[in-house]
Amino acid sequence: RLFHIRTPIILFVVVFATLTSCLALGCKVGFYQATCPRAESIVQSVVKSAIRSNPTYAPGILRLFFHDCFVNGCDASVLLDGSTSEQTASTNSHLRGFEVISAAKARVETECPGVVSCADILALAARDSVVETGLPRWEVPTGRRDGLVSRAEDALKLPGSRDSAEVQIEKFAAKGLNIEELVTLVGGHTIGTSACARFVHRLYNYSNTNAPDPHIDQAFLPHLQTLCLEHGDRTIRVDLDTGSVNNFDTSYYENLRKGRGVLESDTKLWTHHITQNLVQQFISVGRPNQLTFSKKFARAMVKLSQVEVKTGNEGEIRRVCNRIN
């Protein structure tokens, strides 16, 4: 069993070069200190309450944030309703946590109308979700504004569950994220689940071989086949980090080494020599350096939160998160 950190009182102040561009655009830690000083504590309270009543909100909100930032930047466009909005894309069909973000926005609006963006609330909620499941807290720069456009076709930019390591590297690089940040951020799957539809192709007839994916551990394969029958219900959810789904720890990486990665894209990170070396660094983390993953995940999340942000006069501050003003 690899380490599991339960020290949310520790505060990581993440300051590094990639923040410069956002700071230049007006983002900063404590952006709402003068205009809505309780904004962050309100969001934290709503998120904590939601996750304690339903732990699946934690991976849901984290995934919601990732899917938002990867499509036209961290601008809350994924929250917009519409017949052709990002929400309608097939890759977004299982997104959840919208109601938690809406509840946090409503609470903040009651105290500070028209001040705090949905984009910032989502970024804060993603951080708070991770903290609630075991990682130390880190500071999130705020000052983003909400986007005005949401198109389903733009969701094609998202990494897919069958992507090779090379394709994943390319997609992350397009957002200014390097290979180490890719491997680190995918570690968020430690608290995630996936529908059988995303990986059942690996279990019975992989690449038209009439056999399972040979990279799956033979002792683990029956477990997956029991959960996901060949012609069964493909909406059934399966833990991506077997035995540790509610704890934000590094056991996800150990499972990749053992051939117990559920998604093909995750398994590819172990079978590719470059990404395997980076996966190995988190497997090798011992107690003297057990905060290595936590620190790197915090840094990667802050960098992700800077992707194509809108500030100043761009976009708007929505009154409600699911529609433009």
N, C-alpha and C positions, 0 to 999 in steps of 0.2 A: 504494500500500500504506500503510495507516495504521499507527500505532505499535504495537509489540508489546513489552510490558514483561517482562523476565526478571530482576527484582530482588527475589526473595523475602526477602532479608535485611533489607529495609526494613520497619520495624514501624510500622503505623498504630495509634495508640491512639485509638479512636473514643469520644469522650465528648460526648454531646449530650442535649437535653432529653428525648427519648423514653425514655431509660434510667431516668428517675426512678421510674416506676411499678414497673419490675422490681426496682430496687434496694430500693424500699420493701417489696417482697414477699420479699426475701432473696437475689435474684440478685446476683452480683458477679464481676468478673474475679478469677480465682484462688480460686474458691469451695472447691476441693479441696486448696489448698496445705497445709493441716495434716493432712487425713484421707487424702489419696491424691496426694502431691506429683508423682508421675510420670504421672498419668492423661493429661494432654494430650500428653506426649511419646510415650506408648505408642500413643495413637490416631493421632498423626501418623506414627509409624513403620509401622503397619499400612496406613494409607491410602497412604502413599508407595510402599510395596512393591507394593501391589495395582495402583496406577495405572501404575507402571513396567513391570509385567508385562502390563497390559491397559489402555491409555489410555481406553477407553470407560467405565471405572469413574468417571472424573471427572464427566462430565455426568450419569451415572446417579445418583451420590450427591447431587449438587446438586439434581437433580429430585426425588429421594426426600425431601430436606429441605423443598423448596418444597411438595410435595404433603402432607407431614405438617403443616406450619404452617398451611396454608390450610384444613385440615379440623379444627375443634375445637382449634386451637392447636398449638404445638410440644410435643407430649407423647408422641411415638413411637408414636402409635396406628396409624400406617400400617405399623408393623413387626409387628403382631399377626396371627397366623394365625387362620383361622376360615372357615366356609362362607359367612358373610355379612359378613366384615370388610371394611375399606376396600380391601384388596388385590384383592378380587373385583370391584370396580367396573370397568366397561369402560374408563374413563379412566385406570385404574391398571394395566391389563393388561400394559404394557410396562415397568413399573418394574423397575429392577435396582440391584444394589449391596447387597442384603440380607446376603449372605454376608460382605461386608467389615465391615459394622457388627457382625455377630455375632462375627466374629473379633476385632475390637477389644474388644468387650465381654468375651469370654472371657479375653483377655489381661489386661484391667483387673481382672476378677473374681479372677484368680489372685493378683494383688498386693493388692487391696483389696476383699474380698468385701462385697457389699451396700452399697456406698458411692456409686458413680457411676451416674447414671441413663442409660438408653438415649437419652432425649431429649437430654441433654447430649452424649453420644457422637456422635449424629447431627449436632448443631449444629457440633461441633468438626470432624467429618469433612467436612462441607460446606465449611467454611472451608479446611481442608487440601487439599481437592480443587481448589479454585480457585487456591490458592497454587501447587500443583504444576503448574498449567497456565499460570502466568505472572504472576499478580497479587501485589503485596506483601502480606505477612502483616498481619493485624489482630487485635486482642484480642476474644475472645468471652466475654461474661458467662455464667457457669454457675450452677447451683443449681435447674434445672428438675427436676420429678418426672414420672414416667411415668403416662400415663392408663390408665384401666381399661376404656374403652369404645372399640370400633371398629366402625362401621356403614358398609356400602357406600353406602347412600343419602346419607350425609353428603358423599360425594365429589362430589355434584352442585354443591357450592359452588365447585369449582375452575374457573378460567378455561378456556375451550375453544378449540380450534384454529380455530373459525369465528367467534369472538366479534368483534363490532364494537369500535371504540375506546371507544364509550360504555359498552358492557357491561363491558369490561375495567376501565374507570375506576370503575364502580359496584362491581364485585367487589373491587377493591383497596381502595376507600374503606371497604367493609364491614369490612375488617381493619385499618383505621386507617392505610392507606398512601396517600400522595398521588400525583398524576399523574406527577411527576418520578421518584418511587420506582418506579412502574409501569414507565416507560420504561427506567429504570436496571436493574431486576431482570430484565426480559425480555432485556436484553443478555447474560444467561447463556446464551442460545441460541447464542452464539458458539462454544461447545464441544458443542452438542447435535446430535442427529439425530432424524429423525421417520420413522415408517412411511408408506409411500405412501398407506395408507388415510386418513391425516389431511388429505391435500391433493390427491389425484388428481381430486377433483371440480372443481378449478380448471383442469385441463389439457385437458379435452376438451369438456365440456358444462356450463360454468359457469352456474349459475342458469337451467338449461333453455334456453340460448341456442344450443346446438349449436356453441359456439365456446369457446375458452379464456378465462380471466380476462384482460381487456384490460390489467390492471395489471402482468402479467408481461412482463418484457423479452423482446422477440421473439427476440433472440439467445440467451437463456437457456432459453426454452421447449423447444427440441428436446433439450436436456440432461436436463431433467426428464422429458420424454416417453419418452426412451430408457431411463431408470431405472425409470419407472413406466408400464407399458403400460396401455392403457385397460381391458383385461380380464385383466391380468396379476396377479402375486403382490403382494398389497397389504401384505405384512409386510416387504418390502424396506426397509432403512433408508437414508435420504438425509441428507447433511450440511445443517444449517440455515445454516451459514456457509461457503459454497463456497470451498475453497482455504485455509481456516484453522481447520479443525475441532478441532485439538488445541492451539490457542493462544488464550488468553483476551485478546482484543484488541478494538478498535473496528471492525474491518472488517465485522462484522455490520451495523452501522448504515449504512455506506457501501453495502452490498448492498441495503438497503431503499431507499435513494435511487435506486439503479440499476434498481429493479424486479426485484431478485433475491431478494426475500424468499420463502421456501418456504411457510410457513404463511399462510393468509389473515389470521389474527389479527395476525401480524407486519406484513404489508403494510398493514393498516388503520392502524397507528401512523404510517405515512408519509402516507397519504392523508387523515388527519384533521388539520385545521389546528393544533389545540392540541398534539397529541402530535408532529406533524411538527417544530414549533419546538424541542421537547426532543430529538428525534432529531438534529436539525441541530447542536445544541451539541456532541455527541460526534463528529460528522463533522468539525467545525471545529477540534477540539483539535489544536494544533501542539506541537512539541517543548518549547517553554518551559513549557507547561502540560500535558504529557502524562500527568500523574498525576491529572488531574481525574476521569476516568472511574473510576480505581482507588479514589480516595477516596470518590466518591459510591456506588460499588457496595458498598464496605465498610460505609458508614453505613446503606445500605438493607438490607443483610444483617443487621446488628445489630438494626435496627428490626424486620425480619421475624421475627427470632428471639425477639422479645418478645411476639409475638401470643398472647394467651390462655394464658400460661404457668401451670403448676401448681407451687405451691411449698408450703413448710411441711408441713402434714399432709394436703394434697391428694394423691390418687393414691398411688403407691408407688415404690420403687426395685426394678425387676424384676431377678431373678437371670439370666434369659435374655430376650432382646429380643422373641422371637416369641410369648411367652405371659405372662399375668399370673401372679403368685405363687400 
